[in-house]
Amino acid sequence: MAEAKLGVIGGSGLYQMDGLTDVEEVHVHTPFGEPSDALVVGKLEGVPLAFLPRHGRGHRISPTELPARANIYALKSLGVQWIISVTAVGSLKEEIRPKDLVIPDQIIDRTRGRVSTFFRDGIVGHITFADPFCPVLSEILYRRARETGATVHKGGAYVAMEGPAFSTRAESNLYRSWGASIIGMTALPEAKLAREAEICYGAVACATDYDCWHEGHESVTIEMVIANLLHNVAAAKKIVRAVAAELPGKRECECATALKNAIITAPDLIPGQVKKDLNLLIGKYVK
């Protein structure tokens, strides 16, 4: 099977990046079902890269229905150590204008009913998640984003909401009162599952609107979201290309060993099928 070091989860267009060579489609089957779509694997700046359209080609999968476990597992199975998420968000702050970029460093979970862990059905693991985005990858993303000439904001809390409907005005103002910076529907459970898989995860969040709190701007519409997101596609491509060339050869962040002391279930009590399904993730810790 093809291999990749860098994974990119995002919208349509990113797999058509200039400079992507040796391109092939890879279909990965996982214990958690099928990923959102076939993965497009190639090389960028000499770095093996795998691209996954989060919502499937044609944008056919709702945020609530995303097969997040299958997506992260599939990238892990290709050898991915770093994931860049490119995502549309609403702005909760005046200074984060539509078409700005944000490299968030925190998440507030407002999702409901999503399966957000690989550890269930007879195995318990408690990862450290105080810093949900990899600080090493996020620093590289911020530096490279600035070089594109885009307006980019470093840090900020991302409110992960359930969707697919956008916020009410009351909700939007509540999140502003918490000091949150942006709001979106896909950072969770992706970031949490990536940490459980010991993959570094960072996000390039593209602000498409002011959610619905801003009285001076019209309420968010899907046309507005798509138009502003497409505006940032070129910048996102440049960022990914630059980051690919700069990824460290050895990972020294906590993401790389997130499971080292996380699994508390006695190995002999973990069901055999669970051990088999999770061997890719836990094999070096549980025999």
C-alpha positions as CSV (number, residue, x, y, z in Angstrom):
1,M,0.0,0.0,0.0
2,A,1.1,3.6,-0.7
3,E,2.6,5.5,2.2
4,A,2.4,9.1,3.4
5,K,4.0,11.3,6.1
6,L,1.6,14.2,5.9
7,G,-2.2,14.0,5.8
8,V,-4.4,16.9,4.6
9,I,-8.1,16.8,5.4
10,G,-10.0,19.5,3.6
11,G,-12.4,20.5,0.8
12,S,-12.3,20.0,-2.9
13,G,-9.5,21.5,-4.8
14,L,-6.6,20.8,-2.5
15,Y,-5.7,17.5,-4.2
16,Q,-5.1,19.5,-7.4
17,M,-2.1,21.3,-5.9
18,D,0.7,22.3,-8.3
19,G,3.7,20.1,-7.7
20,L,1.8,17.0,-6.5
21,T,3.5,14.1,-8.3
22,D,3.1,10.3,-8.5
23,V,-0.6,10.7,-7.8
24,E,-2.7,7.6,-7.1
25,E,-6.1,6.9,-5.5
26,V,-6.0,4.6,-2.5
27,H,-9.0,2.8,-1.0
28,V,-8.5,2.0,2.6
29,H,-10.8,-0.4,4.6
30,T,-10.8,0.1,8.3
31,P,-12.4,-1.7,11.4
32,F,-14.5,1.4,11.7
33,G,-16.0,1.4,8.3
34,E,-15.1,3.3,5.1
35,P,-13.4,6.7,5.1
36,S,-15.2,9.7,3.6
37,D,-13.7,8.9,0.2
38,A,-10.7,7.4,-1.5
39,L,-7.5,9.0,-0.4
40,V,-5.4,10.8,-3.0
41,V,-1.7,10.0,-2.4
42,G,1.3,11.6,-4.0
43,K,4.4,13.6,-3.3
44,L,4.7,17.3,-2.5
45,E,8.1,18.9,-2.1
46,G,9.4,15.3,-2.0
47,V,7.2,14.5,1.0
48,P,4.7,11.7,0.7
49,L,1.2,13.2,1.2
50,A,-2.3,11.9,1.5
51,F,-5.3,14.1,0.9
52,L,-8.8,13.2,2.1
53,P,-11.9,15.2,1.2
54,R,-13.6,15.4,4.6
55,H,-17.2,15.5,3.3
56,G,-16.6,13.2,0.3
57,R,-16.4,14.4,-3.2
58,G,-19.4,16.5,-4.0
59,H,-19.8,17.4,-0.3
60,R,-22.3,14.7,0.5
61,I,-21.5,13.8,4.2
62,S,-23.0,16.0,7.0
63,P,-20.6,17.0,9.8
64,T,-22.6,14.9,12.2
65,E,-22.3,11.8,10.0
66,L,-18.6,12.1,9.2
67,P,-16.8,8.7,9.7
68,A,-14.1,10.4,11.7
69,R,-12.6,7.2,13.2
70,A,-12.3,5.6,9.8
71,N,-10.7,8.8,8.4
72,I,-8.1,9.1,11.1
73,Y,-7.4,5.3,11.1
74,A,-7.0,5.3,7.3
75,L,-4.4,8.1,7.5
76,K,-2.6,6.4,10.3
77,S,-2.5,3.1,8.3
78,L,-0.7,5.0,5.5
79,G,2.0,6.1,8.0
80,V,0.8,9.7,8.4
81,Q,2.5,11.5,11.3
82,W,1.1,15.0,10.7
83,I,-2.4,16.1,9.8
84,I,-3.3,19.6,8.5
85,S,-7.0,20.3,8.6
86,V,-8.3,23.0,6.3
87,T,-11.7,24.1,7.5
88,A,-14.3,26.8,7.1
89,V,-15.3,28.7,10.3
90,G,-17.4,31.6,11.4
91,S,-15.7,34.5,13.2
92,L,-16.7,35.4,16.8
93,K,-14.5,38.4,17.0
94,E,-14.6,41.8,15.2
95,E,-10.9,41.6,14.4
96,I,-11.1,38.3,12.7
97,R,-12.7,39.4,9.4
98,P,-14.2,37.2,6.7
99,K,-11.3,35.8,4.5
100,D,-8.9,35.9,7.4
101,L,-7.0,32.8,8.5
102,V,-6.8,31.5,12.1
103,I,-4.4,28.9,13.5
104,P,-6.4,27.9,16.6
105,D,-4.8,26.5,19.8
106,Q,-7.9,25.6,21.9
107,I,-11.3,23.8,21.4
108,I,-14.6,24.1,23.2
109,D,-16.7,21.0,22.6
110,R,-20.4,21.7,21.9
111,T,-20.9,18.5,19.8
112,R,-23.5,15.9,20.8
113,G,-23.7,12.2,20.1
114,R,-20.5,11.8,18.0
115,V,-18.2,8.9,18.7
116,S,-15.1,10.7,19.8
117,T,-12.7,7.9,20.9
118,F,-11.1,4.7,19.7
119,F,-11.2,3.5,23.3
120,R,-14.5,1.7,24.0
121,D,-15.9,-1.9,24.0
122,G,-13.6,-3.2,26.7
123,I,-10.6,-0.9,26.6
124,V,-10.2,2.5,28.4
125,G,-7.6,5.1,27.5
126,H,-7.3,8.7,28.9
127,I,-5.1,10.9,26.7
128,T,-3.9,14.3,27.8
129,F,-5.8,16.9,25.7
130,A,-4.9,20.2,27.4
131,D,-3.4,21.5,24.2
132,P,-5.6,19.9,21.5
133,F,-3.6,21.2,18.5
134,C,0.0,20.2,18.1
135,P,2.1,23.3,19.1
136,V,5.0,22.4,16.8
137,L,2.8,22.0,13.7
138,S,0.7,25.1,14.6
139,E,3.8,27.2,14.9
140,I,4.9,26.1,11.4
141,L,1.5,26.7,10.0
142,Y,1.3,30.2,11.5
143,R,4.7,31.2,10.2
144,R,4.1,29.8,6.7
145,A,0.6,31.3,6.5
146,R,2.0,34.8,7.2
147,E,4.3,34.3,4.3
148,T,1.4,34.0,1.9
149,G,0.4,37.6,2.5
150,A,-2.9,36.5,4.0
151,T,-4.1,38.1,7.3
152,V,-3.6,35.3,9.9
153,H,-4.3,35.2,13.6
154,K,-2.3,33.1,15.9
155,G,-4.2,31.1,18.6
156,G,-7.8,31.3,19.7
157,A,-10.5,29.0,20.9
158,Y,-12.5,27.0,18.3
159,V,-16.1,26.2,19.3
160,A,-16.9,22.8,17.8
161,M,-20.7,22.8,17.3
162,E,-22.9,20.0,16.2
163,G,-24.6,21.4,13.1
164,P,-25.6,21.1,10.4
165,A,-27.7,24.2,11.1
166,F,-25.7,27.4,11.9
167,S,-25.9,29.1,15.4
168,T,-28.8,31.0,16.8
169,R,-28.0,34.6,17.8
170,A,-28.2,33.6,21.5
171,E,-25.7,30.8,21.0
172,S,-23.4,33.0,19.0
173,N,-23.4,35.8,21.7
174,L,-22.9,33.1,24.4
175,Y,-19.8,31.8,22.7
176,R,-18.5,35.4,22.3
177,S,-19.0,35.9,26.1
178,W,-16.7,32.9,26.7
179,G,-13.9,34.6,24.7
180,A,-14.0,32.1,21.8
181,S,-12.6,33.2,18.5
182,I,-14.1,31.0,15.8
183,I,-16.9,28.4,15.4
184,G,-17.0,25.4,13.2
185,M,-18.4,21.8,12.9
186,T,-15.4,19.5,12.2
187,A,-12.5,20.0,14.6
188,L,-14.0,17.4,16.9
189,P,-13.7,14.5,17.1
190,E,-10.9,14.8,14.5
191,A,-8.4,16.4,16.9
192,K,-9.1,14.0,19.7
193,L,-8.9,10.9,17.5
194,A,-5.7,12.2,16.0
195,R,-4.2,12.5,19.4
196,E,-5.3,9.0,20.3
197,A,-3.6,7.8,17.1
198,E,-0.4,9.8,18.1
199,I,-0.7,12.0,15.0
200,C,0.2,15.7,15.2
201,Y,-2.9,17.7,14.3
202,G,-3.1,21.4,13.3
203,A,-5.7,23.5,11.6
204,V,-5.8,26.3,9.1
205,A,-9.2,27.8,9.8
206,C,-10.7,30.0,7.0
207,A,-13.1,32.6,8.4
208,T,-16.0,32.8,6.0
209,D,-18.5,35.0,7.9
210,Y,-19.3,36.7,11.2
211,D,-21.7,33.9,12.3
212,C,-24.9,35.7,13.2
213,W,-23.9,38.0,16.1
214,H,-22.7,40.9,14.0
215,E,-25.5,43.4,13.4
216,G,-23.5,45.2,10.7
217,H,-23.3,42.1,8.6
218,E,-25.8,39.8,7.0
219,S,-26.4,36.4,8.6
220,V,-24.4,33.6,7.3
221,T,-25.5,31.8,4.2
222,I,-24.0,28.8,2.5
223,E,-23.3,30.9,-0.6
224,M,-21.2,33.3,1.5
225,V,-19.3,30.4,3.1
226,I,-18.4,28.8,-0.2
227,A,-17.4,32.1,-1.9
228,N,-15.1,33.1,0.9
229,L,-13.7,29.6,1.4
230,L,-12.8,29.4,-2.3
231,H,-11.0,32.7,-1.9
232,N,-8.6,31.0,0.5
233,V,-8.0,27.9,-1.4
234,A,-4.9,29.4,-3.1
235,A,-3.5,30.4,0.2
236,A,-4.2,27.0,1.7
237,K,-2.3,25.3,-1.1
238,K,0.7,27.5,-0.6
239,I,0.7,26.9,3.2
240,V,0.5,23.1,2.8
241,R,3.3,23.1,0.2
242,A,5.5,25.2,2.4
243,V,4.8,23.2,5.6
244,A,5.5,19.9,3.8
245,A,9.0,21.1,3.0
246,E,9.6,22.1,6.7
247,L,8.3,19.1,8.7
248,P,10.9,17.9,11.2
249,G,12.5,14.6,10.6
250,K,11.9,13.5,14.2
251,R,8.8,14.4,16.3
252,E,9.6,15.5,19.8
253,C,6.2,16.8,20.8
254,E,3.9,15.0,23.2
255,C,1.6,14.0,20.4
256,A,4.0,11.3,19.3
257,T,3.8,9.4,22.6
258,A,0.2,10.3,23.6
259,L,-0.7,6.7,24.5
260,K,2.4,5.9,26.5
261,N,0.6,6.2,29.8
262,A,-2.9,6.5,28.7
263,I,-4.2,2.9,28.5
264,I,-5.3,1.8,31.9
265,T,-7.1,-1.5,31.1
266,A,-5.3,-4.6,32.1
267,P,-3.9,-6.2,28.8
268,D,-5.3,-9.6,29.6
269,L,-8.8,-8.1,29.9
270,I,-8.9,-6.4,26.6
271,P,-11.1,-8.4,24.2
272,G,-9.2,-10.1,21.4
273,Q,-11.1,-8.4,18.6
274,V,-10.5,-5.0,20.2
275,K,-6.8,-5.7,20.4
276,K,-6.9,-6.7,16.7
277,D,-8.8,-3.7,15.6
278,L,-6.6,-1.2,17.5
279,N,-3.3,-3.0,17.0
280,L,-2.2,-0.2,14.6
281,L,-2.6,2.3,17.5
282,I,-1.8,0.3,20.6
283,G,0.4,-2.5,19.3
284,K,3.6,-0.9,20.7
285,Y,2.1,-0.6,24.2
286,V,-0.2,-3.6,24.5
287,K,0.8,-7.1,23.5
